[in-house]
Amino acid sequence: MTGTRAMAAGLLLALAAGCGGEDTREGVFGNNAPLETFTAEQIFERGEFELARSRFEDAANYFAEVERLYPYSEWAERALIMQAFAWHQDKSYDEARAAAQRYLDFYPAEEDAPYAQYLLALSYYDQIEDVGRDQGVTFQALQALRAVIERYPDSEYARSAILKFDLAFDHLAGKEMEVGRYYLKRQNYAAAINRFRVVVEDFQTTTHTPEALHRLVEAYLSLGLTDEAQTAGAILGYNYQGSEWYEDSFALLTGRGLKPEPRGDNWLSAIYRQVIRGEWL
């Protein structure tokens, strides 16, 4: 069976180029004859034709008819993965996810299984909204992307899934930062510290860690907790000395006669010791 990746690539080229003139399949299906009178291949080709015209819902419905009318055929398998593809193009993510999951349930060992798992993950990933909204779908995207990476590590989709996983992970950290900044501006320092701590402890590989450490310096200084502030500054300097966040933290600390160095016995001190031993980040 021809791989779906090549098929989908060809269809995307057709989508970009448009479809000029009348296709013979339009005439064949324009006579209102029952679909049962057509072969699986003819119905499948009509689905491809509708995809080329960017009629994604119509295409998905034709592929679904192949699956319904010829459930045990090779065309049914091909139509099911193309159904998932068409629904995804239509941004009908629930339907795309359902079709992709059915493919995985029925054909777990076939060559398009990695692509089905990838489409399932994309059905979540492409719904990730801005950081100001609920991030439940981001967690679902992370789980589905992890499945691509772990189940199909040698597939062509694993690399893309890794990149998207990192972006989604960064997105979650961004949400924590946004809430933390909200609390910090309103001088709710304890709540702000809790959010920045999550970033430092759970999202330390993301781009938000330097700012989180700086915001901890700000919050702890505001509370008069200088040991914690100095230790956060020391971690920031150890890992991100050339960043603007370290420069700002250094200025805040030295402006109060302090310097970035590990102080006391607190959660940041424990992290600093891990940094020195090379076990953090």
N, C-alpha and C positions, 0 to 999 in steps of 0.2 A: 504494500500500500504506500502511495506517495506520502511523504511526511507533511503534516499540516503546516509546519513552519514555512516551507516553500510555497504552499498553497496560499497561506495568509499573506505572505509577502507579495505574491502576484496580485492578490485582490486589493491590497493597499495601493499598489501602483495603479491599478484600474480606478480606484477611488480618487486618486490624485489627478489622474488624467481626465476623468469624466467619461461619459458614455455617449458618443454621438450616434445619431441615427437609430433606426429600428432594428432590434435584434430578432432573429427568427423565433426565439423562444417566446417573445411577446405574442406572436401570432398563434403559436401552438397552444398557449394557455389562455388566449383570448376568446376561445370558442365556448367557454363555460362548461367544458366537459368535466365530469367528476375526476378528482385527483386519482381515484382508484384505477382509472383507465391508463394512467401513465406509469412508466417504469420508475424504479428508484433513482436511476441515473438521471432521467429527465427532470424529476422533481428536484434533485440535488443541483442540477445545472441551473434550474430556475432560481434556486436560492442564491447561487453565485451571481446570477444576473442581477438580482435585486441588491445584492451587496455592492456590485459595481455602480449601481445607481444611487447608492447611499440610502436605500430604503431598508434600513437595518431590521426593523421590526418585521417587515414582510419576509425578509430573508430568513430570519430566525424561525418564523412560522412555517416556511417551506421545509427547512431542515428538520423541524419537529414532525412534519408530516412524513418525511422519509423514515424517521424513527418509529412513528406510529404504524405506518402501513407495511414496513419491511423490517420488523424489529430484530431479526436474527441475521441480517445480511451485513456484508462488509460495508455497504453504503450507510447503514444505520450507525455504525461506529464513526465513520467519517462525518456524517451529518450531526452527530451529537457534539463533537468537539467544535465543529463550525457553528453550531447553534450557540455554544458558549461564547465564541468569538463575536458573532453577530450581536448578541445581547450586550456584550461589553462595549462594542462600537456604538450601540444605541444608548449607552449609559444607563441601561436597565440592569443595575448591579445585582439585585436579588435574583433575577432570572439567570444572569450569567453565572452566578455562584451555584445556583441549583443545577444548571446543565453541566458545569465543570465537575461538581461533586458526583453527579450521576455517572459521568465518564469514569471517574476514579473508582466508583463502586463496581461498575460493570467490566471495565477494562484496565485493571490496575497494573498489568504487566506489559501493556502495549506501548509502542514508541511515543505516542502522544500524551502519555500519563504525566510526564514532567511539565508539558505545556498546560495541561488541564490544571495541575496544582498551581502553576504560575498565574494562570487566569483567575483562579479562585482567590489567590493572594491579591492580585490587582483589583479585584472587585471590592476589596476593603481599602487598599492603599489609595486608590483614586478617589475615595470619599473622604480622605483626611482633610478636615477643614482648617481654618486658621486657628492659632493657638488660643484664641479667646473662647472657643467652644468646647463642649464636652469631648474628651479624648478617648471614649470607649472604643470607637472604631479603630483608633491607632493601636490599641492593645490587640485587637483582632487581626489587624494587618501584620503586626509583629509576629504573632503566632503562626499565621499562614505563610509568611515569608520564611520563617524558621523551618517550616515543614519542607519548603522547596530546597533549602540549603542542606538539611539533614538527610532527606530521603533521596535527593537527586544531586549529590555533590559534584558529579562529573558532567552534568548536563549543561547545555549552553545557557540555561536560565539561572543557574546558581549564582553566577557573578552579578547579574543584574539584581537578583534577590538580595545579595549581600549589600549592595550599594543602597537599595531602597530600605533595607532593614536599618542601616546606619542613619539614613535620613529620618525615618520614622522615630527611631530612638532619640535622635536630637530634637525632634518635634515635641516629644513628651517632656524632655528637659526644659524646653522653651516654655511649656505650659507652667511648670513649677516656678520658673523664673518670673513669669508674668504675675503670678499670684503673690510670690514673695515681694516683688517690687510694689505691688498694690498695698500690702501690709506695711512695708517699710515707709512708704510715703505718708501713711496714716499713723505712724509711730507705734504701730502694734508690733514691737520688736520681737517678742517671743514667737508669734505666729510667722513672722518673716524668717526668723532663724530656722524654724522647722522646715520651711520650704527650701531654703538654700542648703540646708544640711542634706536633704534628699538628693539634690543635684550632686553635691560633693561625694556622697557615699554610694549612690546608686547609678549616677549618670556621669561618672568621672571621665569617661572617654569622649564626651561630647564637647562641642565648642563653647558650651555655657559655663564650664567649670571655672575658668579664670574670673569671670564676673561674679559667680556665686561666692567665691572666696573673698573677693573685694567687698561684696555686700555684707558678708559676715563680719568683716573688719568694721564696717560702718555701724552695723547693728550692735555688735558687742561694745564698741566704744560709746555708743549712745546709752547703753545700760551700765557703763562703768566697769565692764568685765574686761579689764586690760589683758589678763593672761590669754584669754581666748582670742582677743583681737590680735595680739602680737603673734600668736601661734598661727592663726589663719594667714597673716601677712608673711610669716616664714615659709609656709607651704606654697603660697603664691610666688614668692621669690625663688624658691627652689625649682619650681616647674615652669614658671612663666615670667622670668625676670625681665625679659624684653618687652612685655606687654604693657599697654596703657593702664590696665587694671592694677598692675603692680606699682606703677609710678604713682597712681592716685592713692593706693593704700600706703605706700611709703611716705607720701606727703602727709596723710592723715596721722600716721603714727608719730613721725618725727615732729610734727606740729604740736604734739602733746608731750614731747620729751621721751617718747618711746621708740623702740626699734623692732623690726620684724625678727623675732626669735622665739623658739619654743619655750613656753612657760606653763608651769602648773601641771596638773594631772586631770585632763579632760579628754573628750572625744577627739578633739583636734590634735592634742598631743599624741594620742595613739596613732592617728593617721600620719603625723610627722615621723614617728619612729618607723612606721612601715615604709615611708618614702626613703628614709635613709637606708633601710635594708633592701630597697629595690622591690618591694612587694606591692607597691601601690601604683596605679596607672599601668 
